[in-house]
Amino acid sequence: MGTIRVTRCSLGRAALWGRLVAAAAAGLVVCLACAVARAGEDDAKTFFAEGRRLRQSGQCEAAVAQFQRALEAYPQGLGALRNIAECQQELGRYAAARRAWWDLRRAVLQSGEARYVGWDQDAERAYGQLAGKVARLVVRVVGPGAAGARLVLDGEPVAPALLGAELERDPGVHQLELRGAGTAVQVQAVPLHEAERLLVTLHAAAAGKAGSDARGGAAEPPPAGHSWRTGGYVALGLGGAGLVGLVASLAVRQNALGDLEEVCPSYDTAVCSPAANEPVSRGQTASMLVNVFGVVAGAGAAAGATLLAVDALSGPVGSASVARLTLQGGPTSGGVTLGIRF
């Protein structure tokens, strides 16, 4: 019996020592975690202060980097995330700003701290206000090799499910790479503007149709969009607009001529009264526009027919077709720029 009592006592002491050691270890872990958190918060305050200084001096680009360091050092400090969103918005990077605002909204809802009350509503409001400014890029992949093609956008792989979907991106030039088994890599630089929705169609050739052949020679690159055809359609559209202007100007000229004959029937041989000045001026302006629109209509039709003929003879060129139509111009000397935007 004595032996049994000693064994029970030993086991009880061992369990007690085990619990004491576990409690001490847990306390040590908590202390270490607190120390790390305090150190991270102190570093975050330093980075945050530098970011605020840079932002107040108009250097939002450099300030974003400091706020990002502050957020990484202390993720609970949501002031850094708010400053990132505001700086990105000031820099015109509306897609990045929208992502930062939405991250802030989610973080505030998860935080529950009193100092961030109302920030989720501010973030949601800013997110919605930027919807009309953000640029959107839609990339489609077509062709016999589309099923096995992989798209890389600005160095980041794009999930197949996102092909054909609107991707919010900041304005600037974006790099598209189309990769597939047995095909050469297609690279396309695409400029994107504020509030623009741009559709890019990439053509993926079948495996083995591009790249290097068995003898080591480089094969021809895969076909792409018909740039000649696009230019031809744009030129024909410009010619059509010129034709409409020509017809309208002729109508105005004939109307002015009729008004002149009413106030001064012998205008070509006699001196007319001042009442004839207005129809004369109107007719002269219309005659000038007839000449201008006539040149535009003729040049547009000729250029369009030529480009379409070249397209039919040469076949596809380039590596992608980009749908973009823009029409800019005005009463100043800026001129007219044509492309496709929708």
CORZIZI-V546258 format. One record per residue. N is the residue number from 0. RES is the residue in three letters. SS is DSSP state (H for helix, E for strand, C for the rest). BURIAL is 1 if it has 24 or more other C-alpha atoms within 12 Angstrom, else 0. D_CENTER is the distance of its C-alpha to the mean C-alpha in whole Angstrom. Layout:
N:RES:SS:BURIAL:D_CENTER
N:RES:SS:BURIAL:D_CENTER
//
This chain:
0:MET:C:0:85
1:GLY:H:0:84
2:THR:H:0:82
3:ILE:H:0:80
4:ARG:H:0:79
5:VAL:H:0:78
6:THR:H:0:76
7:ARG:H:0:74
8:CYS:H:0:74
9:SER:H:0:72
10:LEU:H:0:70
11:GLY:H:0:69
12:ARG:H:0:69
13:ALA:H:0:66
14:ALA:H:0:64
15:LEU:H:0:64
16:TRP:H:0:64
17:GLY:H:0:61
18:ARG:H:0:59
19:LEU:H:0:60
20:VAL:H:0:58
21:ALA:H:0:55
22:ALA:H:0:55
23:ALA:H:0:55
24:ALA:H:0:52
25:ALA:H:0:50
26:GLY:H:0:51
27:LEU:H:0:50
28:VAL:H:0:47
29:VAL:H:0:46
30:CYS:H:0:47
31:LEU:H:0:45
32:ALA:H:0:42
33:CYS:H:0:43
34:ALA:H:0:43
35:VAL:H:0:40
36:ALA:H:0:38
37:ARG:H:0:40
38:ALA:H:0:39
39:GLY:H:1:35
40:GLU:H:1:35
41:ASP:H:0:37
42:ASP:H:1:35
43:ALA:H:1:32
44:LYS:H:1:34
45:THR:H:0:34
46:PHE:H:1:30
47:PHE:H:1:29
48:ALA:H:0:32
49:GLU:H:1:30
50:GLY:H:1:27
51:ARG:H:1:28
52:ARG:H:0:30
53:LEU:H:0:27
54:ARG:H:1:25
55:GLN:H:0:28
56:SER:C:0:28
57:GLY:C:0:24
58:GLN:C:0:23
59:CYS:H:1:20
60:GLU:H:1:19
61:ALA:H:1:22
62:ALA:H:1:23
63:VAL:H:1:20
64:ALA:H:1:22
65:GLN:H:1:25
66:PHE:H:1:24
67:GLN:H:1:23
68:ARG:H:1:26
69:ALA:H:1:28
70:LEU:H:1:26
71:GLU:H:0:27
72:ALA:H:1:30
73:TYR:C:1:31
74:PRO:C:1:28
75:GLN:C:1:31
76:GLY:C:1:30
77:LEU:H:1:27
78:GLY:H:1:27
79:ALA:H:1:25
80:LEU:H:1:22
81:ARG:H:1:22
82:ASN:H:1:22
83:ILE:H:1:19
84:ALA:H:1:17
85:GLU:H:1:19
86:CYS:H:1:18
87:GLN:H:1:14
88:GLN:H:1:14
89:GLU:H:0:16
90:LEU:C:1:14
91:GLY:C:1:11
92:ARG:C:1:9
93:TYR:H:1:9
94:ALA:H:1:8
95:ALA:H:1:10
96:ALA:H:1:13
97:ARG:H:1:13
98:ARG:H:1:14
99:ALA:H:1:16
100:TRP:H:1:18
101:TRP:H:1:18
102:ASP:H:1:20
103:LEU:H:1:22
104:ARG:H:1:23
105:ARG:H:0:24
106:ALA:H:1:26
107:VAL:H:1:28
108:LEU:H:0:29
109:GLN:H:0:30
110:SER:H:0:32
111:GLY:C:0:34
112:GLU:C:0:35
113:ALA:H:0:36
114:ARG:H:0:35
115:TYR:H:1:31
116:VAL:C:0:32
117:GLY:C:0:30
118:TRP:H:1:27
119:ASP:H:1:26
120:GLN:H:0:26
121:ASP:H:0:24
122:ALA:H:1:21
123:GLU:H:1:21
124:ARG:H:0:21
125:ALA:H:1:18
126:TYR:H:1:16
127:GLY:H:0:17
128:GLN:H:0:17
129:LEU:C:1:13
130:ALA:C:1:12
131:GLY:C:0:12
132:LYS:C:1:10
133:VAL:C:1:7
134:ALA:E:1:4
135:ARG:E:1:4
136:LEU:E:1:5
137:VAL:E:1:9
138:VAL:E:1:11
139:ARG:E:1:15
140:VAL:E:1:18
141:VAL:E:1:21
142:GLY:C:1:25
143:PRO:C:0:28
144:GLY:C:1:26
145:ALA:H:1:23
146:ALA:H:0:25
147:GLY:H:0:26
148:ALA:C:1:22
149:ARG:E:1:20
150:LEU:E:1:16
151:VAL:E:1:15
152:LEU:E:1:12
153:ASP:C:0:12
154:GLY:C:0:15
155:GLU:E:0:15
156:PRO:E:0:17
157:VAL:E:1:15
158:ALA:C:0:18
159:PRO:H:0:19
160:ALA:H:0:19
161:LEU:H:0:15
162:LEU:C:1:15
163:GLY:C:0:14
164:ALA:C:0:13
165:GLU:E:0:9
166:LEU:E:1:7
167:GLU:E:1:6
168:ARG:E:1:4
169:ASP:C:1:5
170:PRO:C:1:5
171:GLY:E:0:7
172:VAL:E:0:9
173:HIS:E:1:8
174:GLN:E:1:12
175:LEU:E:1:13
176:GLU:E:1:16
177:LEU:E:1:18
178:ARG:E:1:22
179:GLY:C:1:25
180:ALA:C:0:28
181:GLY:C:0:30
182:THR:C:1:28
183:ALA:C:1:26
184:VAL:C:1:23
185:GLN:E:1:20
186:VAL:E:1:17
187:GLN:E:1:15
188:ALA:E:0:13
189:VAL:E:1:9
190:PRO:E:1:8
191:LEU:E:1:5
192:HIS:C:1:6
193:GLU:C:1:7
194:ALA:C:1:8
195:GLU:C:1:7
196:ARG:E:1:7
197:LEU:E:1:8
198:LEU:E:1:11
199:VAL:E:1:12
200:THR:E:1:15
201:LEU:E:1:17
202:HIS:E:1:21
203:ALA:C:1:23
204:ALA:C:1:26
205:ALA:C:1:29
206:ALA:C:1:31
207:GLY:C:0:33
208:LYS:C:1:32
209:ALA:C:1:30
210:GLY:C:1:30
211:SER:E:0:34
212:ASP:C:0:37
213:ALA:C:0:40
214:ARG:C:0:42
215:GLY:C:0:39
216:GLY:C:0:38
217:ALA:E:0:34
218:ALA:C:0:33
219:GLU:C:0:31
220:PRO:C:1:27
221:PRO:C:1:26
222:PRO:C:1:25
223:ALA:C:1:22
224:GLY:C:1:21
225:HIS:C:1:23
226:SER:H:1:22
227:TRP:H:1:25
228:ARG:H:1:25
229:THR:H:1:22
230:GLY:H:1:24
231:GLY:H:1:27
232:TYR:H:1:25
233:VAL:H:1:24
234:ALA:H:1:27
235:LEU:H:1:29
236:GLY:H:1:27
237:LEU:H:1:28
238:GLY:H:1:31
239:GLY:H:1:31
240:ALA:H:1:30
241:GLY:H:1:33
242:LEU:H:1:35
243:VAL:H:0:35
244:GLY:H:1:35
245:LEU:H:1:38
246:VAL:H:0:40
247:ALA:H:0:39
248:SER:H:1:41
249:LEU:H:1:44
250:ALA:H:0:44
251:VAL:H:1:44
252:ARG:H:1:46
253:GLN:H:0:49
254:ASN:H:0:49
255:ALA:H:1:50
256:LEU:H:1:52
257:GLY:H:0:54
258:ASP:H:0:54
259:LEU:H:1:55
260:GLU:H:0:58
261:GLU:H:0:59
262:VAL:H:0:60
263:CYS:C:1:61
264:PRO:C:0:62
265:SER:C:0:64
266:TYR:C:0:61
267:ASP:C:0:61
268:THR:C:0:65
269:ALA:C:0:65
270:VAL:C:0:64
271:CYS:C:0:62
272:SER:C:0:61
273:PRO:C:0:58
274:ALA:C:0:57
275:ALA:H:1:56
276:ASN:H:0:54
277:GLU:H:0:51
278:PRO:H:1:51
279:VAL:H:1:51
280:SER:H:0:48
281:ARG:H:1:46
282:GLY:H:1:48
283:GLN:H:0:47
284:THR:H:0:43
285:ALA:H:1:43
286:SER:H:1:45
287:MET:H:0:42
288:LEU:H:1:39
289:VAL:H:1:41
290:ASN:H:0:41
291:VAL:H:1:37
292:PHE:H:1:36
293:GLY:H:1:38
294:VAL:H:0:37
295:VAL:H:1:33
296:ALA:H:1:35
297:GLY:H:1:37
298:ALA:H:1:34
299:GLY:H:1:31
300:ALA:H:1:34
301:ALA:H:0:35
302:ALA:H:1:32
303:GLY:H:1:30
304:ALA:H:1:33
305:THR:H:0:33
306:LEU:H:1:30
307:LEU:H:1:30
308:ALA:H:0:34
309:VAL:H:0:32
310:ASP:H:0:30
311:ALA:H:0:33
312:LEU:H:0:35
313:SER:H:0:32
314:GLY:C:0:30
315:PRO:C:0:27
316:VAL:C:0:25
317:GLY:C:1:22
318:SER:C:1:20
319:ALA:E:1:17
320:SER:E:1:17
321:VAL:E:1:14
322:ALA:E:1:14
323:ARG:C:1:13
324:LEU:E:0:15
325:THR:C:0:15
326:LEU:E:0:19
327:GLN:E:0:19
328:GLY:C:0:23
329:GLY:C:0:26
330:PRO:C:0:29
331:THR:C:0:29
332:SER:C:0:29
333:GLY:C:0:25
334:GLY:C:0:25
335:VAL:C:0:23
336:THR:E:0:20
337:LEU:E:0:19
338:GLY:C:0:17
339:ILE:E:0:15
340:ARG:C:1:13
341:PHE:C:0:13
//
